[in-house]
Structure formats: structure tokens, C-alpha cells
Amino acid sequence: QLQLVESGGGLVQSGGSLRLSCAASREIIGWLTMGWYRQSPGKTREMVARLFPSGSTDYADFIKGRFTISRDSGKNELYLQMNNLSPEDTAVYYCNVYTAADEFWGQGTQVTVST
């Protein structure tokens, strides 16, 4: 069973930056997407950024060029560089891997942006 462990969340002031990491317990063969999602209290979970095997990416409209998703295949890690954070970005951020056979989620990491 694939395990995903996020890290890098925390408290940051508005305008600040954070880099989230997601470590996979093993190499992922045949993945269709790797991505980051977030969920704020009282809201549904929403897609933040996705990466495809081709190297192409997909970002939510609200990102507006502030976040960058990347991957280090040698380390089996996925990253999300977040710049110019605002209080509206406060949420639990989840790592996701989607394959043809299954879908995997990490436990989430809290990001809190203060004014």
C-alpha cells in the first residue's frame, strides 16, 4: 500500500512563502496524476495543482501564478512552492496520487496565513 506523508506546513504571515513536500513510501508506477488539494473548514476539498506524467501541469484559477508544483522522481517526492500567501490560502493541504487502479491521499499538513 502506498503511503504519502506531507510536511512543510505551518504559520506564515500574509505575503510569505512556504514549500510543502510529499514523500511517497515507494516508487509509483503508472501514475496518472500527482497533485495537491486543500480543504478549509466548512468547505469542500478543492484541487490546487496537478502534475501529469508528460510534465504538464494544471493549476486552480485562484493560484494566479503564485504556486508551483514539481517532483523529484529520484526521491519519490512531490513539492508545492507557495509564494505571496494570503489568509484565504489557510487550509489543510493534501497530497494526492491517482493511478488507474487506485487513489491515495496523505494525512494533510496545516497551512495558516495570518494578516
Phi, psi and chi 1 to 4 in degrees:
 res  aa     phi    psi   chi1   chi2   chi3   chi4
   1 GLN       -  129.3 -178.7   75.0   -3.9      -
   2 LEU   -73.5  134.6  175.4   68.2      -      -
   3 GLN  -117.4  139.0  -67.9 -176.0  -25.0      -
   4 LEU  -120.4  131.3  -56.4  173.0      -      -
   5 VAL  -127.3  116.6  179.1      -      -      -
   6 GLU   -88.7  153.8  -59.8   97.3  -25.9      -
   7 SER  -154.4  168.4   61.3      -      -      -
   8 GLY   103.6   -7.2      -      -      -      -
   9 GLY   -71.8  173.2      -      -      -      -
  10 GLY   161.1 -165.1      -      -      -      -
  11 LEU  -102.2  129.4  174.9   63.1      -      -
  12 VAL  -141.3  151.1   63.5      -      -      -
  13 GLN   -78.5  156.1  -71.2 -172.4  -29.5      -
  14 SER   -55.4  133.6 -177.4      -      -      -
  15 GLY    93.1   -9.1      -      -      -      -
  16 GLY   -82.9 -175.8      -      -      -      -
  17 SER  -131.7  152.6  -62.0      -      -      -
  18 LEU  -143.2  152.7  -76.3  173.9      -      -
  19 ARG  -122.9  116.5 -173.6 -171.6 -168.2 -142.3
  20 LEU   -91.3  145.4  -55.2 -176.5      -      -
  21 SER  -125.8  149.1  -61.7      -      -      -
  22 CYS  -133.2  116.2  171.9      -      -      -
  23 ALA  -101.9  127.2      -      -      -      -
  24 ALA   -93.5  145.9      -      -      -      -
  25 SER   -74.6  -14.0   57.5      -      -      -
  26 ARG  -159.8  169.8   57.8  170.3  172.5   80.3
  27 GLU   -63.4  141.8 -178.1 -178.2    6.0      -
  28 ILE  -106.6  115.2  -54.1  168.7      -      -
  29 ILE   -98.8  134.7  -55.0  -62.1      -      -
  30 GLY    71.3   29.8      -      -      -      -
  31 TRP   -74.3  149.9   57.2  -82.1      -      -
  32 LEU  -101.1  -40.1  -61.0  178.7      -      -
  33 THR  -146.6  150.5   65.2      -      -      -
  34 MET  -124.5  138.2  -68.7 -174.9  179.9      -
  35 GLY  -159.8  176.4      -      -      -      -
  36 TRP  -121.2  135.5  -69.3   93.3      -      -
  37 TYR  -127.4  163.3  -69.1   69.6      -      -
  38 ARG  -142.5  156.8   70.8 -175.3 -170.7 -174.4
  39 GLN  -142.6  124.8 -172.6  167.3   17.7      -
  40 SER   -99.9  157.3  -56.7      -      -      -
  41 PRO   -55.0  130.4  -27.4   35.8      -      -
  42 GLY    79.9    1.6      -      -      -      -
  43 LYS  -118.8  158.9  -65.0 -173.9  177.9 -179.2
  44 THR   -79.3  156.9   57.8      -      -      -
  45 ARG   -67.2  137.5 -169.1  171.6  -62.8 -173.3
  46 GLU  -130.1  149.3   58.2 -174.8   -6.1      -
  47 MET   -71.2  135.8 -169.5  -84.2  -70.3      -
  48 VAL  -105.1  -52.2  174.9      -      -      -
  49 ALA  -156.6  146.1      -      -      -      -
  50 ARG  -134.3  150.3  -68.2 -174.9  -60.0  174.0
  51 LEU  -123.5  137.4  179.0   66.3      -      -
  52 PHE  -109.5  157.7  -62.0   88.0      -      -
  53 PRO   -56.6  -26.8  -27.9   36.3      -      -
  54 SER   -70.1  -16.2   64.0      -      -      -
  55 GLY   100.8   -9.1      -      -      -      -
  56 SER   -72.7  158.7   63.0      -      -      -
  57 THR  -130.2  161.5   55.9      -      -      -
  58 ASP  -139.5  126.8  179.9   26.7      -      -
  59 TYR  -122.2  147.8  -67.8   96.6      -      -
  60 ALA   -66.9  150.4      -      -      -      -
  61 ASP   -59.2  -33.5  -70.4  -18.5      -      -
  62 PHE   -72.3   -9.3   57.5   74.7      -      -
  63 ILE   -70.5  -39.9  -63.4  -54.7      -      -
  64 LYS    52.0   41.4  -62.5  178.1 -178.6  177.8
  65 GLY    79.6    7.1      -      -      -      -
  66 ARG   -87.1  -25.7  -59.6  179.5  -63.1  128.1
  67 PHE  -112.7  152.7  -63.5    0.8      -      -
  68 THR  -136.3  127.6  -57.6      -      -      -
  69 ILE   -97.6  140.8 -172.0  171.5      -      -
  70 SER  -152.1  171.5   62.2      -      -      -
  71 ARG  -145.4  143.5  171.6  176.5  171.7 -108.0
  72 ASP  -115.7   98.4 -174.5  -28.9      -      -
  73 SER   -65.8  -28.9   58.5      -      -      -
  74 GLY   -66.8  -30.4      -      -      -      -
  75 LYS  -101.0   -1.2  -65.0 -178.1  178.7  179.9
  76 ASN    55.0   45.2  -63.4  -34.2      -      -
  77 GLU  -126.3  148.1  -68.4 -172.8  -10.1      -
  78 LEU  -120.4  144.3 -176.2   71.3      -      -
  79 TYR  -129.1  157.6  -52.1  105.4      -      -
  80 LEU  -139.3  108.3 -175.7   67.8      -      -
  81 GLN   -86.7  122.1  177.2   65.3   44.4      -
  82 MET  -118.7  119.7  -55.1 -172.4  -65.9      -
  83 ASN  -117.4  160.0  -61.6  -33.9      -      -
  84 ASN    50.0   51.1 -166.0   21.4      -      -
  85 LEU   -68.7  148.1  -73.2  160.6      -      -
  86 SER  -127.1  162.3   70.8      -      -      -
  87 PRO   -55.7  -26.9  -29.4   37.1      -      -
  88 GLU   -67.7  -14.2  -70.5   71.0   31.4      -
  89 ASP   -85.4   -3.7  -64.1  -45.8      -      -
  90 THR   -62.6  124.1  -65.7      -      -      -
  91 ALA  -177.6  171.6      -      -      -      -
  92 VAL   -90.6  127.6  178.0      -      -      -
  93 TYR  -103.1  131.2  -75.3   70.9      -      -
  94 TYR  -118.2  140.4  -63.1   90.8      -      -
  95 CYS   -89.6  141.8  176.7      -      -      -
  96 ASN  -137.6  139.0  171.5  -86.8      -      -
  97 VAL  -128.2  129.7  172.3      -      -      -
  98 TYR  -119.3  123.4 -178.2   69.0      -      -
  99 THR  -119.1  175.8   72.4      -      -      -
 100 ALA   -65.8  -25.8      -      -      -      -
 101 ALA  -100.9  -22.9      -      -      -      -
 102 ASP  -161.5  173.1 -147.2  -27.4      -      -
 103 GLU  -136.3  137.0 -174.2  173.1   22.7      -
 104 PHE  -125.7  143.5  -56.0   92.0      -      -
 105 TRP  -128.2  146.5  -66.6   91.5      -      -
 106 GLY   -83.9 -179.4      -      -      -      -
 107 GLN   -85.4  -11.6   82.7  -70.9  -13.6      -
 108 GLY    95.8  153.3      -      -      -      -
 109 THR  -135.1  134.0 -174.6      -      -      -
 110 GLN   -80.7  131.0  176.0   69.7   47.1      -
 111 VAL  -118.1  123.6  171.9      -      -      -
 112 THR  -125.3  124.4  -57.5      -      -      -
 113 VAL  -113.3  120.3 -174.7      -      -      -
 114 SER   -94.7  156.8   63.4      -      -      -
 115 THR   -80.4      -   55.8      -      -      -
